[in-house]
Amino acid sequence: MRFAWLGSGSRGNAALVESDGHCVMVDCGFGLKAAELRLARLGRTPADVDAILVTHEHSDHIGGVGRFAAKHRIRVMSTCGTARGFRATPPPRLERISAHEAFSIGPLEVTPMPVPHDAHEPCQFVFSDGAVKLGIVTDLGWVTAHVVETLRGCDALAVECNHDEAMLATGPYPLPLRRRVGGDLGHLSNSQAGGLLAALQPGRLRHVVALHLSEANNTPALAQAALAGALGCAPAEVAVADQEAGLAWRDL
C-alpha cells in the first residue's frame, strides 16, 4: 500500500491511497483542471481512480468532487449527512456509506471514523490491505476515545496540525473565527495532534504526516516540532503535506 497528497490546506485537500492496482481518492477540494494536473504530477490519471471518499461537505474537501466525478464517471462515497452537500448537483454515481461500518474497495478495507467537526456527518478513514494500516484524521475539534481506538496499530498516520495555539490567539482572524477554529467542533492544534500521537504509543509508526496547516496560524517547523516531540524523533522525520506541492508517494 502507498499514499500521496495532491495538496492539503484551507484552499483544497485531496489524497490518494493505492494498493494492488486499486486507487482511492480521499476528498477533492480542487477545481477540475487543478485536480487533473495534480494527479498527473503523481503519475496518475482520473481513469486510475476507482472511487472518491468524501470526509465532509466543506468546500475545501468537497468543492471539486462533483465536476471531477461527473466528467470521469467515478463513483463517490459519503455518509448521508455529507451527501447533503451535493443537493444541487449530485454526482451521477453517489453511494451512501455508514460512518460506523467498514467496507471494501478492491483489496482495501476502509474503516470510517466519526469525528467532532462543524459539518453534518463528518468522518475520517483508516485503510488496511491486510498487511499494513494507514490512518487519515483531519478536520476535528478534539480527539475522542473512539478516534484513539480506531487509529491504534497504524503503520502510518496523517494527522491534522491546523494551528499553533499562540499564533491563532494573536493572528489575523477575527475573534468569532478564532473561536470556531480552536473550538470543540473546529480543528486540531499542533499540541492536540501531538497528544494524539502520545496516546497511541506510536512505536509502530513508519510514517507520520502533518496535514491541513493554516497558512496564517501555523508553520511547518512548529507542526513538525510538536509531532516530533511526541514521537521522540528529529523534526525532519515528520513529513508535511503542502498546500501547493502536496506530498509525493510514500510506500508502506
HELIX and SHEET records of a PDB file:
HELIX    1   1 LEU A   32  ARG A   41  1                                  10    
HELIX    2   2 PRO A   46  ASP A   48  5                                   3    
HELIX    3   3 SER A   59  ILE A   62  1                                   4    
HELIX    4   4 VAL A   65  HIS A   72  1                                   8    
HELIX    5   5 CYS A   80  ALA A   83  1                                   4    
HELIX    6   6 ARG A   84  PHE A   86  5                                   3    
HELIX    7   7 ALA A  145  LEU A  151  1                                   7    
HELIX    8   8 GLU A  165  THR A  170  1                                   6    
HELIX    9   9 LEU A  175  GLY A  182  1                                   8    
HELIX   10  10 ASN A  190  ALA A  199  1                                  10    
HELIX   11  11 PRO A  220  LEU A  231  1                                  12    
HELIX   12  12 PRO A  235  GLU A  237  5                                   3    
SHEET    1   A 7 LEU A  94  ILE A  97  0                                        
SHEET    2   A 7 ARG A  75  THR A  79  1                                        
SHEET    3   A 7 VAL A  49  LEU A  53  1                                        
SHEET    4   A 7 HIS A  22  VAL A  26  1                                        
SHEET    5   A 7 ALA A  14  SER A  19 -1                                        
SHEET    6   A 7 ARG A   2  GLY A   7 -1                                        
SHEET    7   A 7 LEU A 247  ASP A 251 -1                                        
SHEET    1   B 7 PHE A 103  ILE A 105  0                                        
SHEET    2   B 7 LEU A 108  PRO A 114 -1                                        
SHEET    3   B 7 CYS A 123  SER A 128 -1                                        
SHEET    4   B 7 LYS A 133  VAL A 137 -1                                        
SHEET    5   B 7 ALA A 156  GLU A 160  1                                        
SHEET    6   B 7 HIS A 207  LEU A 211  1                                        
SHEET    7   B 7 ALA A 239  VAL A 240  1                                        
END                                                                             
